[in-house]
Amino acid sequence: MADAMPLGEKRRRLEDEVDTAYFEKYDSAFVHEEMLRDGVRCKAYADAIAACQAITGGGVVIEVGAGSGILSCLCAKAGARKVYAVEASAPTAKLCREVVRANKCEDVVEVLEMRLEDVELPEGVRVDAIVSEWMGYFLFYESMLDSVIFARDRWLKPGGCLLPSRAKLFLQPFSDARWRDLRAKHLSDVCGIDVSPLAARLAAEEASEPAIQGIESEHLFGEPRQILDMDLATVSLAEFSSSIQLPMAIWERPRLVHSSSNGQSMPVHGFAGWFEVTFNPPAPPAWSLAQLLGAPSLAARFAAPSTGPSEAPSEAHVVPRRVVLSTAPGQPRTCWHQTLFYLPSGALEVSSSDQLEAEVSLNRPAENRRWLSVSIRWTHVTPAGAKVSKPAVSWLLRSYAEAATRAPPLPVPRLRGTSRAACYGGAC
């Protein structure tokens, strides 16, 4: 009888299977087309790369998850001396090489077809910048952040540039009454057929897996609450190895953003989540600080020993640019949209004199570390101080990479990634 496989070996094989399936999702050209059509995303990275002196000054760059190769090519054209474009999907790595050649960047960009964790850079090589578009739905879906942290700890020079450098996560209650009424009206008469029984099925699925959709600001309650602020220069892998408990979000006297109602009860159907990342260049060199202060001797006290004459500071060096990529409602739409967590018990009636509290925790399911389980526990507090607490409810983000690989949609509006009001414009 064969010996049982050691637990560590089982875990390693499971992780390999998960990674293989994950990378295969990006074999589809439609996935890359969707990301490249996101002008907000592409421009933010282009602006951040152009503002990063670690890249423009002839530095060495590693891109984690190169995909189509657009960011590696932007780094090369911005002035990088060497770019390592790491891409584990074989078809995507082939596409990346073709894009690199099409842009005449092959002398600078080297495509490494492997997992980031398997990369071996030449001995002694450290990088000046790490570029990665690692963010997933609700920021953490797909768990690409692990690879960015791995690259940072192994190859990034002290004070090197991380693009993006900071990430924030937000939560805000929403009311979906108008949307649900529109859906019910449409399903009651589709080309003369009543298909309203579908509504219950839709509600059940919404309660188990978040909806990835855009939501209009007019459906939101109160102000957004920041529940996470993460510095990529210091965050560790250990912080995300298991469940993450985020700070409580509190909304006092919540009301619809564009409503003047006072004391009127309104239904809260769930919570909307989104993220924001910033691209902060490293601190300017000492001589630019001297120029800002008008006191060269002051900066000289803190400057490292010089190995030669420095160039005259340019205006771009004096004031490093700060680029922000926001996926918030009301901002230009991105491929991430917003993540909507519908309450499984239906609407929660809240008046503008009440208080609403929510506690969020994040967890990676053992069967697939690329998935993301989100749990929310909420409490409704009345003006008299009475509290009604609900047990934590969990939603599982797991299938959107699969959905993104389907053939392009027909002209009939689809729910995912469109204005929700436009989805029921009449199919017949």
C-alpha positions, 0 to 999 in steps of 0.5 A, spaced: 500 500 500 502 506 497 504 511 503 499 517 504 501 523 501 504 528 506 500 534 508 505 539 505 505 536 499 498 535 498 497 543 500 503 544 494 499 540 489 493 544 491 496 551 490 499 549 483 492 546 481 489 553 483 495 557 480 494 553 473 487 554 473 487 562 475 493 563 469 489 559 464 483 564 465 488 570 462 489 566 456 483 569 453 484 575 449 477 578 451 480 579 458 485 583 456 481 587 451 476 589 457 482 591 461 485 595 455 478 599 454 479 601 461 482 608 459 481 610 466 486 604 468 491 605 463 492 613 463 493 612 471 498 607 470 501 611 464 501 618 468 504 614 474 510 611 470 512 617 467 512 621 474 517 615 477 524 618 477 526 611 478 523 609 472 525 615 467 532 615 470 534 609 467 532 604 472 531 597 472 523 595 473 520 588 474 512 588 472 508 582 476 503 579 471 505 583 465 499 581 461 499 584 454 505 588 456 503 595 455 505 597 462 512 594 461 512 598 454 510 604 457 516 603 462 521 602 456 519 608 453 519 612 459 527 611 460 527 604 464 534 601 462 531 594 463 524 591 464 523 584 467 516 582 464 513 576 468 507 573 466 505 565 467 500 564 462 504 561 456 499 564 451 499 571 454 506 571 455 507 570 447 502 576 446 506 580 451 512 578 446 509 580 440 506 587 443 514 588 445 516 587 438 511 591 435 513 597 440 520 596 438 522 595 446 525 588 445 532 591 447 529 593 454 523 588 455 525 581 457 519 577 458 519 571 463 514 566 462 513 563 469 510 564 476 513 570 479 515 566 485 519 562 480 523 567 477 531 567 478 534 574 476 541 575 475 546 574 481 546 581 484 540 584 480 536 589 485 530 593 481 529 600 482 521 599 481 516 594 481 509 595 477 503 591 477 496 591 476 494 587 482 488 589 484 481 585 483 474 586 485 473 589 492 481 590 492 483 583 494 480 578 489 485 573 486 490 574 491 495 577 486 498 582 492 502 576 495 506 576 488 508 583 489 510 583 496 514 577 494 518 581 489 518 587 494 522 583 499 526 579 494 529 584 489 526 592 491 532 596 492 531 600 499 527 606 497 525 603 491 518 605 487 512 601 488 506 602 483 501 603 486 504 605 493 498 605 497 491 602 497 484 604 500 478 600 501 471 603 502 464 601 504 457 605 503 450 602 504 445 603 498 438 602 497 436 599 490 428 600 491 428 603 484 432 598 480 428 592 483 422 595 481 424 596 474 427 589 474 420 586 477 416 591 471 420 588 466 420 581 468 412 581 469 412 582 461 417 580 456 414 580 450 408 578 453 410 573 457 410 573 465 417 571 467 417 574 474 419 567 478 426 569 476 426 574 480 426 570 486 432 566 483 436 572 482 435 575 489 438 568 492 444 568 487 445 576 489 445 574 497 450 569 496 455 572 491 456 579 490 454 583 484 459 586 480 456 592 477 456 600 477 451 603 482 449 611 481 451 615 487 443 617 488 442 610 491 447 611 496 446 612 504 451 617 507 458 618 506 463 613 504 467 610 510 474 608 509 475 601 512 482 599 510 489 604 508 494 599 506 502 602 505 505 597 500 512 598 502 510 596 509 505 591 509 507 583 510 504 577 507 503 574 514 497 580 515 493 576 509 495 569 511 488 568 514 482 572 516 482 580 516 478 584 521 477 591 518 475 597 523 467 598 524 464 603 519 459 607 522 453 611 519 450 616 524 443 619 521 444 616 514 440 619 508 440 618 501 446 622 498 441 626 494 435 626 498 433 631 503 428 627 507 428 628 514 426 622 519 423 618 513 424 611 513 428 608 507 430 601 505 437 599 505 438 593 500 446 592 502 453 595 502 457 597 496 464 596 496 470 599 492 477 601 492 482 607 491 490 606 489 495 612 489 501 612 486 506 616 490 513 617 487 519 616 492 521 622 496 525 627 492 532 627 492 536 632 497 538 637 492 531 638 490 529 639 497 534 644 498 531 648 492 524 648 495 527 651 502 532 655 498 537 653 503 542 648 500 546 647 506 540 645 510 539 639 505 547 637 505 547 635 512 542 630 510 545 628 503 548 621 502 556 622 500 556 624 493 560 620 487 560 625 482 556 632 480 549 631 480 544 634 474 541 640 475 534 639 478 528 639 473 521 642 475 518 634 475 523 632 480 522 638 485 514 636 485 513 629 484 506 627 481 501 623 485 496 619 481 490 617 484 486 611 481 479 611 484 473 606 482 468 610 487 461 611 484 460 617 481 467 617 478 469 615 471 467 607 470 473 602 470 473 595 469 472 594 476 466 597 477 463 596 484 462 590 488 455 590 491 453 586 497 446 584 498 443 583 504 440 576 504 434 577 509 431 583 504 431 590 505 433 593 512 428 599 514 433 605 516 431 612 518 435 618 517 435 619 525 438 612 526 445 609 526 448 604 522 454 600 524 458 594 519 464 590 521 467 587 515 472 581 515 476 578 509 478 571 508 481 566 503 477 559 502 482 553 504 480 550 497 482 556 493 486 562 495 485 566 489 477 566 491 475 572 497 470 571 502 467 577 505 463 577 511 459 583 514 456 583 521 451 589 521 447 593 527 441 598 527 441 603 532 434 607 533 434 614 536 432 611 543 438 606 543 435 600 541 440 595 538 438 590 533 444 586 531 444 581 525 449 575 525 455 576 520 453 574 513 458 571 508 459 572 500 464 569 496 467 572 490 469 566 485 467 566 478 468 573 475 474 571 472 470 565 468 465 570 466 470 575 463 472 569 458 466 568 455 465 571 448 463 578 447 456 580 448 450 581 443 447 588 442 442 586 448 445 590 454 448 586 459 448 587 467 455 586 468 459 593 467 453 597 464 449 602 467 443 598 471 438 603 468 440 601 461 439 594 462 432 593 461 431 598 455 426 593 452 429 587 449 423 586 444 
